[in-house]
Amino acid sequence: MLCSLMLLSTAGFVALGLWQVERLSWKRHLIALVDQRVHAVPAPAPTRRPVSAADDEYRRIVATGTLQNDKETLVYASTELGPGFWVMTPLSLGDGQTVLINRGFVPTDRRDPQTRPEGQVSGQVTITGLMRMTEPKGSLLKSNDSASGRWYSRDVAAIAAQKHVTGAAEYFIDADKTPNPGGLPVGGLTRIVFANNHLVYAITWFGLALMMAGLLAFVIRSEIRRQWPWQSSG
């Protein structure tokens, strides 16, 4: 019975190790794919076709239109520049569609648009950035409260509904680091980090499998010596 359990445990550890090897291959492919998207020539922002994280997230795109500065939304943010807010502003495109733009970061003491009037750009603008998928409901710790204007994630549909934005695309664009007039908001702060510990996990599972196999061999050998002691003599 004990040997059977140990054998099953060894097989289970090997299976987990192989699964982590597969995950490592998948993660490396994902990292390479995203790196290719981030550095590609920007393509026109899609407005009529459906998008998905697998096919489109972090794709470099460009959109031209007019910013609806009166419908700006602030989303709590913690960045390399410190705590503050993402400035989310609808961009009206020429075909009647709207794309929500994360124009970048502003510190807490500059959250009021009146403290950064130069950045409230009027007229037609062209914005290049990375396509991002909507972040519904809120953060892990706090839920969005649209009624009081407290936003902890960039929930495209909820923000569009709260600001009465029509024809909003289901994604938003993280604007690049092209400076805005007056220096705010600060774009180009997108963090692209993928945890990749699968090799360590694989080594751990294979190590446990090897240890269990060694222990199993010891138990079997001890049982053989106990039942047939003459096998180990001479």
MOZIBEL-V13941 format. One record per pair of residues at least 12 apart in sequence whose ideal C-beta (glycine too) atoms are under 6 Angstrom apart, sorted by the first residue. I is the first residue (numbers start at 1). J is the second residue. D is the distance in whole Angstrom. If there is no record, write none. Layout:
i=I j=J d=D
i=I j=J d=D
This chain:
i=6 j=212 d=6
i=6 j=216 d=4
i=9 j=212 d=5
i=10 j=209 d=5
i=10 j=212 d=4
i=10 j=213 d=5
i=13 j=205 d=5
i=13 j=208 d=5
i=13 j=209 d=4
i=14 j=209 d=5
i=16 j=205 d=4
i=17 j=202 d=5
i=17 j=205 d=4
i=17 j=206 d=4
i=20 j=198 d=5
i=20 j=201 d=4
i=20 j=202 d=4
i=21 j=202 d=5
i=23 j=198 d=5
i=24 j=198 d=4
i=24 j=199 d=6
i=27 j=196 d=5
i=27 j=198 d=6
i=31 j=194 d=6
i=34 j=58 d=5
i=37 j=58 d=5
i=37 j=59 d=5
i=38 j=58 d=6
i=40 j=60 d=5
i=42 j=60 d=5
i=42 j=61 d=6
i=42 j=62 d=4
i=42 j=128 d=5
i=43 j=61 d=5
i=45 j=61 d=5
i=45 j=63 d=4
i=45 j=99 d=6
i=47 j=97 d=4
i=47 j=169 d=6
i=51 j=171 d=5
i=53 j=133 d=5
i=56 j=131 d=5
i=57 j=133 d=5
i=58 j=130 d=5
i=59 j=131 d=5
i=61 j=131 d=5
i=62 j=128 d=5
i=63 j=91 d=6
i=63 j=99 d=5
i=63 j=127 d=6
i=64 j=126 d=5
i=65 j=91 d=4
i=65 j=92 d=5
i=65 j=93 d=4
i=66 j=92 d=5
i=66 j=124 d=6
i=67 j=89 d=5
i=67 j=91 d=6
i=67 j=121 d=6
i=68 j=90 d=4
i=69 j=120 d=5
i=71 j=90 d=5
i=71 j=163 d=4
i=72 j=89 d=5
i=73 j=88 d=4
i=73 j=159 d=5
i=74 j=111 d=6
i=75 j=88 d=6
i=75 j=151 d=4
i=75 j=154 d=6
i=76 j=152 d=5
i=77 j=105 d=6
i=79 j=105 d=5
i=79 j=189 d=5
i=81 j=105 d=6
i=84 j=105 d=6
i=84 j=106 d=6
i=84 j=107 d=4
i=84 j=108 d=5
i=85 j=106 d=6
i=85 j=111 d=5
i=86 j=102 d=5
i=87 j=103 d=5
i=87 j=106 d=6
i=87 j=185 d=4
i=88 j=100 d=6
i=88 j=102 d=6
i=89 j=101 d=5
i=89 j=103 d=5
i=90 j=165 d=5
i=96 j=167 d=6
i=97 j=167 d=5
i=98 j=165 d=5
i=98 j=167 d=5
i=98 j=168 d=5
i=99 j=169 d=5
i=99 j=173 d=6
i=100 j=156 d=5
i=100 j=172 d=4
i=101 j=127 d=6
i=101 j=173 d=5
i=101 j=175 d=6
i=102 j=172 d=6
i=102 j=174 d=5
i=103 j=175 d=5
i=103 j=185 d=4
i=104 j=175 d=6
i=104 j=185 d=3
i=104 j=186 d=5
i=104 j=187 d=4
i=105 j=185 d=6
i=105 j=186 d=5
i=105 j=189 d=6
i=106 j=184 d=5
i=106 j=185 d=5
i=110 j=184 d=6
i=116 j=182 d=6
i=116 j=184 d=4
i=118 j=181 d=4
i=118 j=182 d=3
i=119 j=180 d=5
i=119 j=181 d=6
i=119 j=182 d=5
i=119 j=184 d=5
i=127 j=175 d=5
i=128 j=176 d=5
i=129 j=173 d=4
i=129 j=174 d=5
i=129 j=175 d=4
i=129 j=176 d=5
i=130 j=174 d=5
i=130 j=190 d=6
i=131 j=171 d=5
i=132 j=172 d=5
i=132 j=174 d=5
i=133 j=171 d=6
i=134 j=155 d=6
i=134 j=156 d=4
i=135 j=153 d=4
i=135 j=154 d=5
i=135 j=155 d=6
i=136 j=155 d=5
i=138 j=152 d=5
i=138 j=153 d=5
i=139 j=152 d=4
i=139 j=153 d=5
i=146 j=158 d=6
i=146 j=162 d=4
i=154 j=172 d=6
i=156 j=172 d=6
i=174 j=190 d=5
i=175 j=187 d=4
i=176 j=188 d=5
